[in-house]
Amino acid sequence: MVEEKQIKLAKMRGYKLAEESKGAVINTDSKIRKIADKIYRTSSSIEVISFFTEQQTSSIEETSATVQKLGTLAEELKNQLTHFSVVKLKQ
């Protein structure tokens, strides 16, 4: 009789432990899914940032090339203007 009670108590404790373990696994699974979702969203955001950074870099390179070309054109114009003299006409 005492042995049966001990077996029954052991089974109840085992059942309780199994239920607690099951709850812990479900809770852990939920947390892992939330973390995975955050990682996915962060990764997507990084891809968007990378895309716009590449576009911005390209625009800066184009602007720099345009500025250099304008500088060259301005220097050429300055050199060409040195061949002319401006005469003020009397009115």
Secondary structure, DSSP 8 states (H G I E B T S, - for coil): -HHHHHHHHHHHHHHHHHHHHHHHHHHHHHHHHHHHHHHHHHHHHHHHHHHHHHHHHHHHHHHHHHHHHHHHHHHHHHHHHTT--------
